[in-house]
């Protein structure tokens, strides 16, 4: 896999991983009656985006590494 191909696989894997971990552990404002006036009741109270971006990066590294190992073997067939 070329460097550009690796970057493309990483970016796609990162976004897919990010959307997969995004709903994990999120509690809405309505769940503990702490709704801020002017906001949606279902808005997340603490979305933990930095933590989820780190998890998405770790997942993307794993997927990219697997793709780097598998793609050359498949193309050699």
GUGUMI-394471 format. One record per residue (C-alpha): residue in three letters; y, z, x; residue number from 1. Coordinates in pm, whole numbers, padded with zeros to 5 digits. Each point is the difference from the previous one (the first is absolute). Layout:
BEGIN
@aa:ALA&c2:Y&c3:Z&c1:X&i:NUM .
...
This chain:
BEGIN
@aa:UNK&c2:00000&c3:00000&c1:00000&i:1 .
@aa:UNK&c2:00342&c3:-00089&c1:00136&i:2 .
@aa:UNK&c2:00285&c3:00248&c1:00035&i:3 .
@aa:UNK&c2:00186&c3:-00154&c1:-00296&i:4 .
@aa:UNK&c2:-00318&c3:00017&c1:-00209&i:5 .
@aa:UNK&c2:-00041&c3:00365&c1:00091&i:6 .
@aa:UNK&c2:00356&c3:00076&c1:-00109&i:7 .
@aa:UNK&c2:-00055&c3:-00179&c1:-00331&i:8 .
@aa:UNK&c2:-00326&c3:00187&c1:-00063&i:9 .
@aa:UNK&c2:00168&c3:00330&c1:00089&i:10 .
@aa:UNK&c2:00297&c3:-00056&c1:-00234&i:11 .
@aa:UNK&c2:-00223&c3:-00102&c1:-00290&i:12 .
@aa:UNK&c2:-00238&c3:00291&c1:00063&i:13 .
@aa:UNK&c2:00294&c3:00241&c1:00025&i:14 .
@aa:UNK&c2:00143&c3:-00098&c1:-00337&i:15 .
@aa:UNK&c2:-00339&c3:00009&c1:-00170&i:16 .
@aa:UNK&c2:-00071&c3:00343&c1:00155&i:17 .
@aa:UNK&c2:00346&c3:00124&c1:-00095&i:18 .
@aa:UNK&c2:-00040&c3:-00097&c1:-00364&i:19 .
@aa:UNK&c2:-00346&c3:00159&c1:00001&i:20 .
@aa:UNK&c2:00125&c3:00339&c1:00126&i:21 .
@aa:UNK&c2:00328&c3:-00002&c1:-00191&i:22 .
@aa:UNK&c2:-00124&c3:00177&c1:-00317&i:23 .
@aa:UNK&c2:-00201&c3:00267&c1:00187&i:24 .
@aa:UNK&c2:00135&c3:00352&c1:-00048&i:25 .
@aa:UNK&c2:00310&c3:-00096&c1:-00197&i:26 .
@aa:UNK&c2:00113&c3:00231&c1:-00277&i:27 .
@aa:UNK&c2:00257&c3:-00108&c1:-00256&i:28 .
@aa:UNK&c2:00306&c3:00208&c1:-00088&i:29 .
@aa:UNK&c2:-00132&c3:00057&c1:-00351&i:30 .
@aa:UNK&c2:-00312&c3:00175&c1:00131&i:31 .
@aa:UNK&c2:00188&c3:00311&c1:00109&i:32 .
@aa:UNK&c2:00309&c3:-00028&c1:-00224&i:33 .
@aa:UNK&c2:00241&c3:-00072&c1:00285&i:34 .
@aa:UNK&c2:00152&c3:-00318&c1:-00142&i:35 .
@aa:UNK&c2:00334&c3:-00081&c1:00161&i:36 .
@aa:UNK&c2:00253&c3:-00116&c1:-00261&i:37 .
@aa:UNK&c2:00050&c3:-00376&c1:00013&i:38 .
@aa:UNK&c2:-00342&c3:-00078&c1:00150&i:39 .
@aa:UNK&c2:-00324&c3:-00118&c1:-00153&i:40 .
@aa:UNK&c2:-00242&c3:00281&c1:-00089&i:41 .
@aa:UNK&c2:-00286&c3:-00187&c1:00168&i:42 .
@aa:UNK&c2:00190&c3:-00036&c1:00329&i:43 .
@aa:UNK&c2:-00184&c3:00166&c1:00288&i:44 .
@aa:UNK&c2:00125&c3:00338&c1:00107&i:45 .
@aa:UNK&c2:-00109&c3:-00033&c1:00363&i:46 .
@aa:UNK&c2:-00137&c3:-00348&c1:00082&i:47 .
@aa:UNK&c2:-00087&c3:00083&c1:00368&i:48 .
@aa:UNK&c2:00081&c3:-00356&c1:00112&i:49 .
@aa:UNK&c2:00000&c3:00071&c1:00375&i:50 .
@aa:UNK&c2:-00345&c3:00158&c1:-00016&i:51 .
@aa:UNK&c2:-00130&c3:-00292&c1:-00205&i:52 .
@aa:UNK&c2:00153&c3:-00255&c1:00240&i:53 .
@aa:UNK&c2:-00185&c3:00171&c1:00286&i:54 .
@aa:UNK&c2:-00329&c3:-00012&c1:-00194&i:55 .
@aa:UNK&c2:00063&c3:-00366&c1:-00085&i:56 .
@aa:UNK&c2:00062&c3:-00074&c1:00368&i:57 .
@aa:UNK&c2:-00325&c3:00169&c1:00098&i:58 .
@aa:UNK&c2:-00188&c3:-00197&c1:-00265&i:59 .
@aa:UNK&c2:00162&c3:-00325&c1:00112&i:60 .
@aa:UNK&c2:-00097&c3:00065&c1:00363&i:61 .
@aa:UNK&c2:-00363&c3:00050&c1:-00104&i:62 .
@aa:UNK&c2:-00005&c3:-00314&c1:-00216&i:63 .
@aa:UNK&c2:00169&c3:-00206&c1:00273&i:64 .
@aa:UNK&c2:-00247&c3:00123&c1:00262&i:65 .
@aa:UNK&c2:-00292&c3:-00089&c1:-00226&i:66 .
@aa:UNK&c2:00149&c3:-00343&c1:-00065&i:67 .
@aa:UNK&c2:00051&c3:-00054&c1:00374&i:68 .
@aa:UNK&c2:-00369&c3:00077&c1:00056&i:69 .
@aa:UNK&c2:-00140&c3:-00198&c1:-00293&i:70 .
@aa:UNK&c2:00214&c3:-00317&c1:-00014&i:71 .
@aa:UNK&c2:-00093&c3:-00140&c1:00345&i:72 .
@aa:UNK&c2:-00370&c3:00052&c1:-00072&i:73 .
@aa:UNK&c2:00023&c3:-00177&c1:-00334&i:74 .
@aa:UNK&c2:00195&c3:-00291&c1:00147&i:75 .
@aa:UNK&c2:-00259&c3:-00039&c1:00276&i:76 .
@aa:UNK&c2:-00277&c3:-00072&c1:-00252&i:77 .
